[in-house]
């Protein structure tokens, strides 16, 4: 099977991690191509068992240059004749559904609220193109239901994101960030960690407010691209790294304050490590956190601090929630479960072509 994976940008992030996991799993059996924008850093650790095609520079915004990008997609369609085309992100979802046959196309929406609530003017485009895909995949039941409420439902399926099992990877974090975390661990009652880019989507301001209310704990943010100044003394912004998930071994609790989400990969990685979580009750977060492995809460300081205190103030509670976190990962969010979901769709596309 010849499979195209197409994504707008290739910096480290949730959707890029999903693409990387699909490539890693599918490339031994199939001919896989990754078509991407940016410098391709998210694929650096994947080896050479697939074909990388850079489409353009890092560019999320809509521009006249996208006409050239559309023609590139047409070119690669006819040059390589893929059996399956898998689109990621809304911009690629639009251009890809125009360029490729809907009978071969799968479009994964990594958080429908980014369209429905933040960039609602593009909702009309999603409705116009809703039949230009064999399947549209929502990464949570929330996303699937939201699409159906907007008139997009005939060909929509739910396929949960899946992440790698850290106990199988057995990577020991080293270097500057590991050294800093070792020092931080010695000077506080516990480490509360968030792994994310600092952007309008993520509520970094709320993260700082929570930290101010809980000076006994160290609040660690991994994923900032630039130095962050003027933060409380118990806040540590340690920068960006492609090994971010492995630093979860230092975390007593994971938090994710956010305005909207699909099914956040960093949250699933925390569950895989057996780290209980407190996160904003947006998107698919409420499907991942059930009160036994963590809590989905309102976007206010008291909601977060109450649940953080509940988990970290009692070692038995924390231990039990850690066990439940790991169990929920194994039951729902492994790479194998995700790939099986997409593989069944890909196989159906190829079977229908015969």
C-alpha positions in Angstrom: 0.0 0.0 0.0 1.3 3.5 -0.9 0.3 5.9 1.8 0.7 9.7 1.8 0.7 11.4 5.3 0.3 15.2 4.7 0.6 17.9 7.4 1.0 21.7 7.3 4.0 22.0 9.7 6.6 19.7 11.1 7.7 21.3 14.3 7.3 19.2 17.5 3.7 19.1 18.5 0.7 16.9 19.1 -0.5 16.3 15.5 3.1 15.8 14.4 3.6 13.2 17.0 0.6 11.3 15.7 2.0 11.4 12.2 5.4 10.2 13.4 3.8 7.3 15.3 1.8 6.3 12.2 4.9 6.5 10.0 7.0 4.5 12.5 4.3 1.7 12.6 3.2 1.6 9.0 6.5 2.0 7.2 7.8 -1.5 7.7 4.8 -2.9 5.8 3.9 -0.1 3.4 5.4 2.5 1.2 5.0 5.7 3.3 5.5 9.3 2.2 5.4 12.3 4.5 4.6 15.6 2.8 5.1 18.6 5.1 5.8 22.2 5.6 8.7 23.5 7.7 12.1 22.0 8.4 10.9 18.4 9.2 12.3 18.3 12.7 9.5 16.1 13.9 10.7 13.3 11.6 14.4 13.4 12.6 14.3 10.4 14.8 12.3 8.1 12.4 15.1 6.8 10.3 15.1 6.4 6.5 12.4 3.8 6.0 10.0 6.3 4.3 10.1 9.2 1.9 10.1 12.8 3.1 8.9 15.6 0.7 9.1 19.2 1.9 6.3 21.2 0.4 7.1 24.7 1.6 8.4 26.7 4.5 6.6 26.8 7.8 3.3 28.6 7.1 0.0 28.1 8.9 -1.8 31.2 7.6 -3.8 31.2 4.4 -2.0 33.2 1.6 -1.8 33.4 -2.2 1.2 31.1 -1.9 -1.2 28.3 -1.2 -2.2 28.2 -4.8 1.3 27.0 -5.6 1.0 24.5 -2.7 -2.2 23.1 -4.3 -0.5 22.6 -7.6 2.4 20.8 -5.8 -0.2 18.4 -4.3 -1.6 17.7 -7.7 1.9 17.1 -9.0 2.7 14.5 -6.3 -0.7 12.9 -6.7 0.0 12.1 -10.4 3.7 11.4 -9.9 3.3 8.8 -7.1 -0.3 7.7 -7.4 -0.9 7.0 -3.7 -3.4 4.4 -2.6 -4.3 6.3 0.5 -4.0 10.0 1.3 -4.1 10.9 5.0 -4.5 14.6 5.8 -3.8 16.4 9.1 -4.7 19.9 10.1 -7.4 22.2 8.7 -5.3 23.9 6.1 -4.0 20.7 4.6 -7.5 19.3 5.0 -8.8 21.9 2.6 -6.1 21.8 0.0 -5.8 18.0 0.2 -9.5 17.4 -0.3 -9.4 19.6 -3.4 -6.3 17.9 -4.8 -7.0 14.2 -4.2 -9.8 11.8 -4.9 -12.3 11.6 -2.1 -12.3 7.8 -2.5 -8.7 7.7 -1.3 -8.7 10.5 1.3 -8.8 10.4 5.1 -8.9 13.7 7.0 -8.1 13.8 10.7 -9.4 16.8 12.5 -7.1 17.4 15.5 -9.5 19.4 17.5 -12.7 20.7 15.8 -13.1 23.5 18.3 -10.2 25.3 16.6 -12.5 25.7 13.6 -15.9 25.8 15.4 -15.0 28.4 18.0 -11.8 30.1 17.1 -11.7 30.3 13.3 -15.5 29.9 12.7 -15.3 31.7 9.3 -13.7 28.5 7.9 -16.7 26.4 9.0 -18.4 27.1 5.7 -15.4 25.6 3.9 -15.6 22.5 6.1 -19.2 22.1 5.2 -18.6 22.5 1.5 -15.9 19.8 1.5 -17.5 17.4 4.0 -18.1 14.8 1.3 -14.6 15.2 -0.2 -13.2 12.4 2.0 -13.8 8.7 2.4 -13.6 9.3 6.1 -13.2 12.2 8.4 -11.6 11.2 11.7 -12.4 13.0 15.0 -9.8 12.3 17.7 -12.6 12.3 20.4 -16.3 11.6 20.6 -16.6 15.3 21.5 -15.2 16.2 18.1 -17.4 13.7 16.3 -20.5 15.1 18.0 -19.5 18.7 17.4 -19.0 18.0 13.7 -22.5 16.3 13.5 -24.0 19.4 15.2 -22.5 21.5 12.4 -23.9 19.2 9.7 -20.8 17.2 9.1 -21.5 13.6 10.1 -22.2 11.2 7.2 -18.6 9.9 6.9 -17.2 10.8 10.3 -15.6 8.2 12.7 -13.9 8.5 16.1 -10.3 7.3 16.3 -8.5 8.2 19.6 -4.9 9.4 19.5 -2.3 6.9 20.6 1.1 7.4 22.1 4.2 5.3 22.6 4.7 3.2 25.7 7.6 4.8 27.7 8.3 1.5 29.4 9.1 -0.1 26.1 11.2 2.8 24.8 13.3 2.8 28.0 15.0 6.2 27.3 16.8 7.8 30.2 16.7 11.6 29.9 20.0 13.3 30.1 21.5 16.8 29.6 20.6 20.3 30.8 16.9 19.8 31.4 17.4 16.5 33.3 20.1 18.2 35.5 17.8 21.1 36.3 14.9 18.8 37.2 17.2 16.9 39.5 18.0 20.1 41.4 14.3 21.2 41.4 13.2 17.9 42.8 15.5 18.4 45.9 14.0 21.9 46.7 10.2 21.3 46.6 7.4 19.2 47.9 6.5 18.0 44.4 6.8 18.8 40.7 3.7 19.9 38.7 4.6 19.7 35.0 3.1 21.0 31.8 4.4 20.0 28.3 3.2 22.4 25.6 4.1 25.3 23.4 3.2 28.7 24.8 0.5 30.0 22.5 -2.9 31.7 22.6 -4.5 28.2 22.8 -2.7 27.3 26.0 -3.5 29.2 29.2 0.0 30.0 30.3 -1.4 32.9 32.4 -3.6 30.5 34.3 -0.5 28.2 34.8 1.3 31.1 36.5 -1.7 32.0 38.7 -2.0 28.4 39.9 1.7 28.4 40.7 1.4 31.6 42.7 -1.3 30.0 44.9 0.9 26.9 45.5 4.4 28.0 46.4 5.2 24.6 48.0 5.3 22.9 44.6 7.6 23.5 41.6 5.7 24.3 38.4 7.7 23.2 35.4 6.8 24.1 31.8 8.6 22.3 29.0 8.0 23.6 25.4 8.7 27.3 25.5 10.7 28.4 22.4 12.2 31.5 24.0 13.3 32.5 27.5 10.4 33.5 29.8 11.0 36.2 32.4 9.1 37.7 35.3 7.6 34.5 36.5 7.0 33.4 40.2 10.0 31.9 42.0 8.5 28.4 41.8 8.0 28.4 38.0 10.7 26.9 35.8 10.4 27.2 32.0 12.9 24.8 30.7 12.6 25.2 26.9 11.8 23.0 23.9 13.1 19.4 23.3 11.9 16.5 21.2 12.5 14.3 24.2 9.9 16.2 26.3 7.8 13.2 27.2 10.6 11.4 28.9 10.9 14.2 31.5 7.5 13.1 32.8 9.5 10.6 35.0 10.2 13.6 37.2 6.5 14.8 37.5 4.3 14.1 40.4 1.3 15.6 38.6 0.6 16.8 35.0 -1.5 19.8 34.3 -2.8 21.3 31.0 -4.7 24.6 31.2 -6.1 25.2 27.7 -8.8 27.1 25.8 -9.5 24.2 23.4 -8.2 20.8 22.6 -8.7 17.7 20.4 -7.3 14.9 22.4 -3.9 16.3 23.7 -1.0 14.0 23.1 1.0 15.4 26.1 -1.9 14.4 28.4 -1.9 10.8 27.0 1.9 10.7 27.4 1.4 11.6 31.1 -1.1 8.8 31.5 1.3 6.4 29.8 3.9 7.3 32.5 1.4 6.7 35.2 1.3 10.4 36.1 -2.2 11.6 37.3 -3.4 14.8 35.6 -5.6 17.9 36.0 -6.6 19.6 32.8 -9.1 22.0 31.4 -12.4 20.3 30.6 -12.3 21.1 26.9 -12.5 18.9 23.8 -11.7 15.2 24.4 -10.1 15.8 27.8 -13.2 14.7 29.6 -13.0 11.4 27.8 -9.4 10.8 29.0 -9.8 11.9 32.6 -12.4 10.1 34.6 -11.9 11.1 38.2 -9.8 8.0 38.9 -6.8 8.9 36.8 -7.2 12.6 37.0 -9.7 15.5 36.7 -11.1 17.6 34.0 -11.9 21.0 35.5 -13.1 24.5 34.7 -10.6 27.1 33.6 -10.2 28.9 36.9 -7.5 28.9 39.6 -9.6 27.4 42.4 -10.7 24.4 40.3 -7.1 23.5 39.5 -5.7 24.1 42.9 -8.4 22.2 44.7 -7.7 19.1 42.6 -3.9 19.4 42.7 -4.1 19.6 46.6 -6.4 16.6 46.7 -4.0 14.4 44.7 -0.7 15.6 46.1 -1.6 16.0 49.8 -2.2 12.2 50.2 0.4 9.7 49.0 -2.1 6.9 48.8 -4.4 8.9 46.6 -1.6 9.8 44.3 -0.4 6.2 44.2 -3.8 4.8 43.3 -4.4 7.5 40.7 -1.0 6.7 39.2 -2.1 3.1 38.8 -5.4 4.1 37.2 -3.6 6.5 34.9 -1.4 3.8 33.5 -4.4 1.4 33.2 -6.4 4.0 31.3 -3.6 4.4 28.8 -3.2 0.7 28.2 -7.0 0.3 27.7 -7.6 3.2 25.3 -4.6 5.2 24.1 -1.8 3.0 22.8 -0.3 3.4 19.4 -1.5 -0.1 18.4 -5.2 0.9 19.1 -4.8 4.1 17.1 -3.1 2.4 14.2 -5.6 -0.4 14.1 -8.3 2.2 13.7 -6.6 3.9 10.8 -5.5 0.6 9.3 -9.1 -0.6 9.0 -10.1 2.6 7.2 -7.0 2.4 4.9 -7.8 -1.3 4.1 -11.4 -0.4 3.3 -10.3 2.2 0.8 -8.0 -0.2 -1.0 -10.7 -2.9 -1.0 -13.2 -0.6 -2.5 -10.8 0.3 -5.3 -10.6 -3.4 -6.4 
